[in-house]
Amino acid sequence: MDARVKAHIWASMAIRMSDMAGRPTAVLRKGDPDSGGMLCVLEGREGQVVLSQARDAEGRPAWVRGTGPAPVDRETADAYVERQVKRDPDLWVLEFEAPDYLPPFEARIL
């Protein structure tokens, strides 16, 4: 069993890493500070990709492209985020400028 990092600490780390990479970040929604999950909106030139937390087959932390493999428009990304927040009101939503559609933090994307 792995130790879980509190959500607000993880969010602070991701924001700091983005800042160090020179990429603007916005906290679109604060969720539960201790146990909230994360959605990360990656803003690129061709639209947005929303990453959602997941686990791989071995139970290790990973991310999935909740909005699909290709970038989507703002309305589609916002609708996805809204649906997820309705299911889990404890979610945090962070938005990163990511022209390469890669998050500024280490992430295994499934």
N, CA, C and O atoms as a MOPAC input file, in Angstrom:
PM7 MOZYME 1SCF
protein

 N      0.84500 1    -1.17600 1     0.00000 1
 C      0.00000 1     0.00000 1     0.00000 1
 C      0.89300 1     1.24200 1     0.00000 1
 O      1.84900 1     1.32500 1     0.77000 1
 N      0.57400 1     2.21000 1    -0.87000 1
 C      1.39100 1     3.41200 1    -0.91200 1
 C      0.73200 1     4.53600 1    -0.11800 1
 O     -0.49100 1     4.59300 1     0.01200 1
 N      1.56500 1     5.42300 1     0.40500 1
 C      1.05300 1     6.55900 1     1.17000 1
 C      0.45900 1     7.57000 1     0.20600 1
 O      0.98200 1     7.79000 1    -0.88600 1
 N     -0.62900 1     8.17500 1     0.61900 1
 C     -1.27600 1     9.18800 1    -0.21100 1
 C     -0.85700 1    10.57800 1     0.23700 1
 O     -0.80400 1    10.86900 1     1.43200 1
 N     -0.56700 1    11.40900 1    -0.70700 1
 C     -0.22800 1    12.79900 1    -0.43000 1
 C     -1.53300 1    13.58700 1    -0.38300 1
 O     -2.41800 1    13.38900 1    -1.21600 1
 N     -1.64500 1    14.47400 1     0.59100 1
 C     -2.85200 1    15.29800 1     0.68500 1
 C     -3.00700 1    16.12400 1    -0.59000 1
 O     -2.02800 1    16.57600 1    -1.18300 1
 N     -4.24900 1    16.30700 1    -0.98900 1
 C     -4.55000 1    16.96000 1    -2.26400 1
 C     -3.96200 1    18.35900 1    -2.35900 1
 O     -3.39300 1    18.71600 1    -3.39100 1
 N     -4.08600 1    19.15200 1    -1.31400 1
 C     -3.59500 1    20.53200 1    -1.39800 1
 C     -2.07100 1    20.56800 1    -1.51300 1
 O     -1.52500 1    21.48300 1    -2.12900 1
 N     -1.38200 1    19.59300 1    -0.93400 1
 C      0.07600 1    19.52500 1    -1.05400 1
 C      0.45500 1    19.11400 1    -2.47200 1
 O      1.37900 1    19.67900 1    -3.05800 1
 N     -0.25500 1    18.13100 1    -3.02600 1
 C      0.01900 1    17.70200 1    -4.40000 1
 C     -0.22900 1    18.85600 1    -5.36900 1
 O      0.57100 1    19.08600 1    -6.27600 1
 N     -1.33700 1    19.58800 1    -5.18300 1
 C     -1.65400 1    20.72200 1    -6.05900 1
 C     -0.55700 1    21.78100 1    -5.97500 1
 O     -0.15000 1    22.32800 1    -7.00000 1
 N     -0.08100 1    22.07100 1    -4.78600 1
 C      0.99700 1    23.05100 1    -4.61400 1
 C      2.26400 1    22.60600 1    -5.34200 1
 O      2.94600 1    23.41900 1    -5.96600 1
 N      2.57500 1    21.31300 1    -5.25900 1
 C      3.74900 1    20.77000 1    -5.94200 1
 C      3.61000 1    20.92600 1    -7.45800 1
 O      4.54800 1    21.36100 1    -8.12600 1
 N      2.45800 1    20.57800 1    -7.99000 1
 C      2.24300 1    20.65600 1    -9.44200 1
 C      2.31800 1    22.10600 1    -9.92600 1
 O      2.89100 1    22.38700 1   -10.97900 1
 N      1.74200 1    23.01300 1    -9.15700 1
 C      1.78600 1    24.43300 1    -9.51500 1
 C      3.21900 1    24.93700 1    -9.48800 1
 O      3.63400 1    25.68200 1   -10.37600 1
 N      3.97300 1    24.53900 1    -8.47900 1
 C      5.37200 1    24.96200 1    -8.36100 1
 C      6.19600 1    24.41900 1    -9.53000 1
 O      7.01100 1    25.14700 1   -10.09600 1
 N      5.99700 1    23.16500 1    -9.89400 1
 C      6.73900 1    22.58000 1   -11.01500 1
 C      6.40200 1    23.30600 1   -12.32100 1
 O      7.28100 1    23.52800 1   -13.15400 1
 N      5.15000 1    23.66800 1   -12.49500 1
 C      4.74100 1    24.40000 1   -13.68100 1
 C      5.39200 1    25.78300 1   -13.70100 1
 O      5.84400 1    26.25400 1   -14.74400 1
 N      5.43200 1    26.41800 1   -12.54500 1
 C      6.05900 1    27.72700 1   -12.42500 1
 C      7.54600 1    27.63900 1   -12.77000 1
 O      8.07300 1    28.49900 1   -13.47600 1
 N      8.21200 1    26.61400 1   -12.27800 1
 C      9.64400 1    26.42900 1   -12.55600 1
 C      9.89300 1    26.19500 1   -14.04700 1
 O     10.95300 1    26.54300 1   -14.56900 1
 N      8.90700 1    25.60300 1   -14.72700 1
 C      9.03100 1    25.35800 1   -16.17000 1
 C      8.60700 1    26.57300 1   -16.99300 1
 O      8.65700 1    26.54100 1   -18.22300 1
 N      8.18800 1    27.64700 1   -16.31500 1
 C      7.76800 1    28.85000 1   -17.01600 1
 C      6.40700 1    28.74100 1   -17.67500 1
 O      6.11400 1    29.44000 1   -18.64500 1
 N      5.57500 1    27.85200 1   -17.13500 1
 C      4.24000 1    27.64900 1   -17.70400 1
 C      3.17500 1    28.16100 1   -16.73500 1
 O      3.13400 1    27.73200 1   -15.58200 1
 N      2.32300 1    29.06400 1   -17.18400 1
 C      1.25700 1    29.56500 1   -16.31400 1
 C      0.31000 1    28.44400 1   -15.87900 1
 O      0.06400 1    27.49000 1   -16.61700 1
 N     -0.20500 1    28.58600 1   -14.67700 1
 C     -1.13400 1    27.61600 1   -14.09500 1
 C     -2.29000 1    28.36700 1   -13.45600 1
 O     -2.12200 1    29.48100 1   -12.96100 1
 N     -3.45900 1    27.75100 1   -13.47200 1
 C     -4.61900 1    28.31800 1   -12.77800 1
 C     -5.29700 1    27.21600 1   -11.97800 1
 O     -5.43200 1    26.08500 1   -12.44400 1
 N     -5.71600 1    27.55900 1   -10.77900 1
 C     -6.54200 1    26.65300 1    -9.98100 1
 C     -7.98200 1    27.00400 1   -10.34000 1
 O     -8.50000 1    28.03600 1    -9.91300 1
 N     -8.62400 1    26.14500 1   -11.12300 1
 C     -9.99800 1    26.41400 1   -11.55200 1
 C    -11.00000 1    26.03500 1   -10.48000 1
 O    -12.09800 1    26.58900 1   -10.42300 1
 N    -10.61800 1    25.07800 1    -9.62000 1
 C    -11.53200 1    24.63000 1    -8.57300 1
 C    -10.72700 1    23.97500 1    -7.47200 1
 O     -9.87900 1    23.12000 1    -7.72500 1
 N    -11.00500 1    24.39200 1    -6.23300 1
 C    -10.39500 1    23.73900 1    -5.07900 1
 C    -11.37700 1    22.70700 1    -4.55200 1
 O    -12.55000 1    22.99800 1    -4.32100 1
 N    -10.88000 1    21.51300 1    -4.37000 1
 C    -11.69000 1    20.43800 1    -3.81500 1
 C    -11.33100 1    20.21500 1    -2.35800 1
 O    -10.85000 1    21.12000 1    -1.67700 1
 N    -11.56800 1    19.00900 1    -1.89400 1
 C    -11.23500 1    18.66600 1    -0.52100 1
 C     -9.71400 1    18.78100 1    -0.33800 1
 O     -8.95700 1    18.19300 1    -1.11000 1
 N     -9.26200 1    19.53200 1     0.67600 1
 C     -7.82300 1    19.74700 1     0.83000 1
 C     -7.03800 1    18.48800 1     1.21000 1
 O     -5.83200 1    18.41600 1     0.97400 1
 N     -7.70700 1    17.51300 1     1.78600 1
 C     -7.00800 1    16.31000 1     2.22000 1
 C     -7.11800 1    15.15700 1     1.22800 1
 O     -6.10800 1    14.56600 1     0.84600 1
 N     -8.32800 1    14.84100 1     0.81500 1
 C     -8.52000 1    13.62000 1     0.02500 1
 C     -9.13400 1    13.84400 1    -1.35600 1
 O     -9.58100 1    12.88900 1    -1.99000 1
 N     -9.16300 1    15.07700 1    -1.82600 1
 C     -9.73900 1    15.33700 1    -3.13900 1
 C     -8.90300 1    14.75300 1    -4.26100 1
 O     -7.68000 1    14.66700 1    -4.16000 1
 N     -9.57400 1    14.35200 1    -5.33300 1
 C     -8.89500 1    13.87800 1    -6.52800 1
 C     -8.50500 1    15.05900 1    -7.40500 1
 O     -8.81600 1    16.20600 1    -7.08300 1
 N     -7.82400 1    14.78200 1    -8.51000 1
 C     -7.33400 1    15.83000 1    -9.40700 1
 C     -7.79000 1    15.61700 1   -10.83400 1
 O     -7.80600 1    14.49800 1   -11.34600 1
 N     -8.15700 1    16.71100 1   -11.45600 1
 C     -8.29700 1    16.78600 1   -12.91100 1
 C     -7.31300 1    17.85100 1   -13.35800 1
 O     -7.22000 1    18.91100 1   -12.74000 1
 N     -6.58200 1    17.57700 1   -14.42500 1
 C     -5.62700 1    18.53800 1   -14.95400 1
 C     -5.99600 1    18.86100 1   -16.39100 1
 O     -6.01200 1    17.98400 1   -17.25600 1
 N     -6.28800 1    20.12000 1   -16.63100 1
 C     -6.61100 1    20.59300 1   -17.97600 1
 C     -5.30700 1    21.09400 1   -18.58800 1
 O     -4.65700 1    21.98600 1   -18.04200 1
 N     -4.93400 1    20.51900 1   -19.71700 1
 C     -3.72900 1    20.93500 1   -20.43200 1
 C     -4.15800 1    21.79200 1   -21.60600 1
 O     -4.83100 1    21.31700 1   -22.52100 1
 N     -3.76700 1    23.05400 1   -21.57900 1
 C     -4.16400 1    24.02900 1   -22.59300 1
 C     -3.06500 1    24.12400 1   -23.63800 1
 O     -1.93200 1    24.50100 1   -23.33700 1
 N     -3.41600 1    23.77900 1   -24.86300 1
 C     -2.45300 1    23.84400 1   -25.96600 1
 C     -2.97000 1    24.70200 1   -27.09700 1
 O     -4.01200 1    25.34500 1   -26.97100 1
 N     -2.25600 1    24.71400 1   -28.18700 1
 C     -2.62700 1    25.54700 1   -29.34100 1
 C     -3.88000 1    25.05000 1   -30.05300 1
 O     -4.62500 1    25.83900 1   -30.63500 1
 N     -4.10600 1    23.75600 1   -30.00400 1
 C     -5.22200 1    23.17100 1   -30.75800 1
 C     -6.41200 1    22.81500 1   -29.88500 1
 O     -7.34600 1    22.17100 1   -30.36300 1
 N     -6.40700 1    23.21300 1   -28.61900 1
 C     -7.51300 1    22.90700 1   -27.72700 1
 C     -7.01600 1    22.43200 1   -26.38100 1
 O     -5.89900 1    22.74600 1   -25.97100 1
 N     -7.85500 1    21.66900 1   -25.69400 1
 C     -7.54200 1    21.19200 1   -24.36100 1
 C     -7.58200 1    19.66700 1   -24.30200 1
 O     -8.28100 1    19.01000 1   -25.07300 1
 N     -6.81100 1    19.13200 1   -23.36600 1
 C     -6.85500 1    17.72400 1   -22.99400 1
 C     -7.06700 1    17.70500 1   -21.48800 1
 O     -6.37500 1    18.41900 1   -20.76100 1
 N     -8.00800 1    16.90400 1   -21.00900 1
 C     -8.22900 1    16.79300 1   -19.57100 1
 C     -7.70300 1    15.44400 1   -19.10000 1
 O     -8.13600 1    14.39300 1   -19.57100 1
 N     -6.75400 1    15.49400 1   -18.15500 1
 C     -6.20900 1    14.28500 1   -17.55200 1
 C     -6.94600 1    14.00400 1   -16.25100 1
 O     -7.20200 1    14.90600 1   -15.45400 1
 N     -7.27700 1    12.74300 1   -16.05700 1
 C     -7.96500 1    12.29800 1   -14.85500 1
 C     -7.11200 1    11.24200 1   -14.16000 1
 O     -6.49500 1    10.40700 1   -14.82100 1
 N     -7.07800 1    11.27800 1   -12.84400 1
 C     -6.30500 1    10.29600 1   -12.09100 1
 C     -6.87000 1     8.90100 1   -12.28600 1
 O     -8.07900 1     8.71000 1   -12.41900 1
 N     -5.96300 1     7.93100 1   -12.29800 1
 C     -6.35200 1     6.52800 1   -12.45700 1
 C     -5.28400 1     5.66500 1   -11.79700 1
 O     -4.34500 1     6.17800 1   -11.18700 1
 N     -5.43400 1     4.37400 1   -11.92300 1
 C     -4.43200 1     3.39800 1   -11.47400 1
 C     -4.17000 1     2.45700 1   -12.63700 1
 O     -5.08600 1     2.12300 1   -13.38900 1
 N     -2.91300 1     2.02500 1   -12.79000 1
 C     -2.60600 1     1.06100 1   -13.84100 1
 C     -2.95700 1    -0.34300 1   -13.35200 1
 O     -3.48300 1    -0.50300 1   -12.25000 1
 N     -2.67100 1    -1.34700 1   -14.15200 1
 C     -3.03800 1    -2.73000 1   -13.83700 1
 C     -2.38500 1    -3.22900 1   -12.54600 1
 O     -2.91300 1    -4.12300 1   -11.88500 1
 N     -1.23700 1    -2.65000 1   -12.19200 1
 C     -0.54600 1    -3.04900 1   -10.96300 1
 C     -0.93800 1    -2.18300 1    -9.76700 1
 O     -0.40000 1    -2.35400 1    -8.67300 1
 N     -1.86500 1    -1.26300 1    -9.96900 1
 C     -2.32700 1    -0.41100 1    -8.88000 1
 C     -1.50500 1     0.84200 1    -8.65000 1
 O     -1.71400 1     1.54500 1    -7.66200 1
 N     -0.56500 1     1.13500 1    -9.55800 1
 C      0.25500 1     2.33200 1    -9.42200 1
 C     -0.48400 1     3.55200 1    -9.95800 1
 O     -1.29000 1     3.43300 1   -10.88100 1
 N     -0.21500 1     4.73400 1    -9.38200 1
 C     -0.86600 1     5.95800 1    -9.86700 1
 C     -0.53900 1     6.21100 1   -11.33700 1
 O      0.58800 1     5.99700 1   -11.78400 1
 N     -1.52900 1     6.66300 1   -12.06400 1
 C     -1.37200 1     6.99200 1   -13.48000 1
 C     -2.41800 1     8.04300 1   -13.84600 1
 O     -3.18800 1     8.48600 1   -12.99400 1
 N     -2.43900 1     8.42800 1   -15.09100 1
 C     -3.40900 1     9.39700 1   -15.61100 1
 C     -3.99300 1     8.85600 1   -16.90500 1
 O     -3.32800 1     8.12500 1   -17.63800 1
 N     -5.23700 1     9.21800 1   -17.18100 1
 C     -5.87500 1     8.89900 1   -18.45900 1
 C     -6.37100 1    10.19200 1   -19.09400 1
 O     -6.71700 1    11.15200 1   -18.40600 1
 N     -6.39600 1    10.19100 1   -20.40700 1
 C     -6.95100 1    11.35000 1   -21.13000 1
 C     -8.46700 1    11.20600 1   -21.13400 1
 O     -9.03500 1    10.51300 1   -21.97800 1
 N     -9.10300 1    11.86000 1   -20.19300 1
 C    -10.55400 1    11.73500 1   -20.03500 1
 C    -11.33800 1    12.22400 1   -21.23300 1
 O    -12.44300 1    11.74900 1   -21.49600 1
 N    -10.76900 1    13.17100 1   -21.96000 1
 C    -11.46100 1    13.73300 1   -23.12100 1
 C    -11.04200 1    13.06100 1   -24.41900 1
 O    -11.42000 1    13.51200 1   -25.50100 1
 N    -10.26000 1    11.98200 1   -24.32300 1
 C     -9.85100 1    11.24800 1   -25.51400 1
 C     -8.43500 1    11.58800 1   -25.93200 1
 O     -7.79300 1    12.44700 1   -25.32800 1
 N     -7.94200 1    10.91200 1   -26.97400 1
 C     -6.54000 1    11.06100 1   -27.36800 1
 C     -6.20100 1    12.39700 1   -28.03300 1
 O     -5.05200 1    12.83600 1   -27.97800 1
 N     -7.17300 1    13.04200 1   -28.65300 1
 C     -6.92100 1    14.29700 1   -29.36800 1
 C     -7.44300 1    15.48200 1   -28.55300 1
 O     -8.37700 1    15.33300 1   -27.76500 1
 N     -6.84200 1    16.65200 1   -28.74400 1
 C     -7.35300 1    17.84800 1   -28.06200 1
 C     -8.80600 1    18.12600 1   -28.45600 1
 O     -9.23800 1    17.81900 1   -29.56700 1
 N     -9.53800 1    18.71200 1   -27.51900 1
 C    -10.94200 1    19.06700 1   -27.75000 1
 C    -11.11700 1    20.56600 1   -27.52400 1
 O    -10.22900 1    21.22600 1   -26.98500 1
 N    -12.27000 1    21.10100 1   -27.94100 1
 C    -12.52300 1    22.52200 1   -27.73000 1
 C    -12.86300 1    22.79100 1   -26.26000 1
 O    -13.10800 1    21.86600 1   -25.48600 1
 N    -12.87200 1    24.06600 1   -25.89800 1
 C    -13.10800 1    24.48100 1   -24.51200 1
 C    -14.45200 1    23.97400 1   -23.99200 1
 O    -14.53100 1    23.51000 1   -22.85500 1
 N    -15.50200 1    24.05100 1   -24.79700 1
 C    -16.83100 1    23.59300 1   -24.35700 1
 C    -16.82600 1    22.11700 1   -23.98700 1
 O    -17.40400 1    21.73200 1   -22.97000 1
 N    -16.18400 1    21.29000 1   -24.79500 1
 C    -16.12700 1    19.85400 1   -24.53700 1
 C    -15.33200 1    19.57100 1   -23.26300 1
 O    -15.74200 1    18.75000 1   -22.44200 1
 N    -14.19100 1    20.25400 1   -23.09800 1
 C    -13.38200 1    20.07600 1   -21.88700 1
 C    -14.16600 1    20.51900 1   -20.65200 1
 O    -14.17400 1    19.81900 1   -19.63900 1
 N    -14.82000 1    21.67000 1   -20.73200 1
 C    -15.60500 1    22.16800 1   -19.59600 1
 C    -16.74500 1    21.21800 1   -19.24200 1
 O    -17.02800 1    20.99600 1   -18.06400 1
 N    -17.39900 1    20.65800 1   -20.25700 1
 C    -18.50300 1    19.72300 1   -20.01300 1
 C    -17.98300 1    18.46100 1   -19.31300 1
 O    -18.63900 1    17.94200 1   -18.41000 1
 N    -16.81700 1    17.96900 1   -19.72000 1
 C    -16.22600 1    16.79900 1   -19.07200 1
 C    -15.92900 1    17.10000 1   -17.60800 1
 O    -16.26200 1    16.30900 1   -16.72600 1
 N    -15.30200 1    18.24800 1   -17.35200 1
 C    -14.98100 1    18.63900 1   -15.97500 1
 C    -16.25700 1    18.75000 1   -15.14900 1
 O    -16.30900 1    18.26600 1   -14.01800 1
 N    -17.27200 1    19.37500 1   -15.69900 1
 C    -18.54100 1    19.54500 1   -14.97700 1
 C    -19.16200 1    18.19300 1   -14.61200 1
 O    -19.65600 1    18.02200 1   -13.49800 1
 N    -19.14000 1    17.24200 1   -15.53600 1
 C    -19.68600 1    15.90600 1   -15.24300 1
 C    -18.90600 1    15.22700 1   -14.12200 1
 O    -19.49200 1    14.60700 1   -13.23400 1
 N    -17.58700 1    15.34800 1   -14.17000 1
 C    -16.76200 1    14.70400 1   -13.14300 1
 C    -16.97300 1    15.33700 1   -11.77100 1
 O    -17.00000 1    14.63300 1   -10.76100 1
 N    -17.12200 1    16.65200 1   -11.72800 1
 C    -17.34300 1    17.34900 1   -10.45500 1
 C    -18.71300 1    16.98800 1    -9.87800 1
 O    -18.86500 1    16.90400 1    -8.66000 1
 N    -19.70300 1    16.77600 1   -10.73600 1
 C    -21.01900 1    16.33800 1   -10.24600 1
 C    -20.91600 1    14.97000 1    -9.58100 1
 O    -21.58300 1    14.71300 1    -8.57800 1
 N    -20.08000 1    14.09000 1   -10.13800 1
 C    -19.88400 1    12.75200 1    -9.56600 1
 C    -19.04500 1    12.79200 1    -8.29700 1
 O    -19.26900 1    12.01600 1    -7.36800 1
 N    -18.07600 1    13.70400 1    -8.26500 1
 C    -17.15300 1    13.79600 1    -7.13000 1
 C    -16.92800 1    15.26800 1    -6.78600 1
 O    -16.04100 1    15.90200 1    -7.35800 1
 N    -17.71200 1    15.82000 1    -5.86300 1
 C    -17.58600 1    17.23900 1    -5.52300 1
 C    -16.28600 1    17.58900 1    -4.78500 1
 O    -16.02500 1    18.76500 1    -4.53000 1
 N    -15.47400 1    16.59400 1    -4.44200 1
 C    -14.19900 1    16.85200 1    -3.76600 1
 C    -13.04700 1    17.10200 1    -4.74000 1
 O    -11.92300 1    17.35800 1    -4.30800 1
 N    -13.31100 1    17.03000 1    -6.05200 1
 C    -12.25300 1    17.17200 1    -7.06200 1
 C    -11.63100 1    18.56200 1    -7.09200 1
 O    -12.30700 1    19.57300 1    -6.90300 1
 N    -10.34100 1    18.58200 1    -7.33200 1
 C     -9.60600 1    19.79100 1    -7.66200 1
 C     -9.49100 1    19.83500 1    -9.18200 1
 O     -9.43500 1    18.79100 1    -9.83100 1
 N     -9.45400 1    21.03600 1    -9.75000 1
 C     -9.25100 1    21.19300 1   -11.18600 1
 C     -8.14000 1    22.21700 1   -11.38500 1
 O     -8.28000 1    23.38200 1   -11.01200 1
 N     -7.04300 1    21.77300 1   -11.97400 1
 C     -5.90100 1    22.63700 1   -12.26700 1
 C     -5.75700 1    22.75400 1   -13.77800 1
 O     -5.95900 1    21.78400 1   -14.50700 1
 N     -5.40700 1    23.94700 1   -14.24000 1
 C     -5.18900 1    24.14800 1   -15.67700 1
 C     -3.74700 1    24.59400 1   -15.89400 1
 O     -3.26400 1    25.51600 1   -15.23700 1
 N     -3.07600 1    23.93200 1   -16.81600 1
 C     -1.68300 1    24.21700 1   -17.12500 1
 C     -1.54400 1    24.62000 1   -18.57900 1
 O     -2.17500 1    24.02400 1   -19.45200 1
 N     -0.72400 1    25.62400 1   -18.84800 1
 C     -0.36100 1    25.90600 1   -20.22600 1
 C      0.59300 1    24.79400 1   -20.64300 1
 O      1.62400 1    24.58100 1   -20.00500 1
 N      0.24800 1    24.08900 1   -21.70900 1
 C      1.03700 1    22.93000 1   -22.12900 1
 C      0.99100 1    22.79300 1   -23.64400 1
 O      0.22100 1    21.98800 1   -24.16700 1
 N      1.80700 1    23.56900 1   -24.35700 1
 C      1.78300 1    23.49500 1   -25.81600 1
 C      2.06200 1    22.09700 1   -26.35200 1
 O      1.62300 1    21.75200 1   -27.44900 1
 N      2.79500 1    21.28600 1   -25.57900 1
 C      3.11700 1    19.91800 1   -25.98700 1
 C      2.12500 1    18.88900 1   -25.43400 1
 O      2.28000 1    17.68900 1   -25.65800 1
 N      1.10900 1    19.36700 1   -24.71100 1
 C      0.07900 1    18.51400 1   -24.08600 1
 C      0.66800 1    17.51600 1   -23.09300 1
 O      0.12400 1    16.43100 1   -22.88700 1
 N      1.78600 1    17.89700 1   -22.48400 1
 C      2.37500 1    17.09500 1   -21.42200 1
 C      2.30000 1    17.88800 1   -20.12400 1
 O      2.54300 1    19.09500 1   -20.12300 1
 N      1.97000 1    17.22900 1   -19.03000 1
 C      1.89200 1    17.94600 1   -17.75500 1
 C      3.28100 1    18.34700 1   -17.27300 1
 O      4.26900 1    17.72300 1   -17.66200 1
 N      3.37700 1    19.37500 1   -16.43400 1
 C      4.68500 1    19.81400 1   -15.93800 1
 C      5.23800 1    18.93100 1   -14.81600 1
 O      6.33300 1    19.18000 1   -14.31300 1
 N      4.50000 1    17.92600 1   -14.43400 1
 C      4.91100 1    16.99900 1   -13.36800 1
 C      5.08200 1    15.60000 1   -13.97800 1
 O      4.56100 1    15.30400 1   -15.05300 1
 N      5.82300 1    14.75700 1   -13.26500 1
 C      6.03200 1    13.38300 1   -13.74100 1
 C      4.70300 1    12.65900 1   -13.74900 1
 O      3.99500 1    12.64300 1   -12.74300 1
 N      4.35800 1    12.05900 1   -14.87900 1
 C      3.05300 1    11.38700 1   -14.98600 1
 C      3.13100 1    10.22900 1   -15.96600 1
 O      3.65600 1    10.36600 1   -17.07000 1
 N      2.60400 1     9.09500 1   -15.54900 1
 C      2.44200 1     7.95000 1   -16.45000 1
 C      1.04600 1     8.10400 1   -17.04900 1
 O      0.04800 1     8.06300 1   -16.32900 1
 N      0.98000 1     8.27900 1   -18.36100 1
 C     -0.30700 1     8.46000 1   -19.02700 1
 C     -0.66200 1     7.16600 1   -19.73700 1
 O      0.09000 1     6.66500 1   -20.57300 1
 N     -1.82300 1     6.64100 1   -19.38400 1
 C     -2.27000 1     5.37400 1   -19.97900 1
 C     -2.96300 1     5.60300 1   -21.30100 1
 O     -3.40400 1     4.64700 1   -21.94000 1

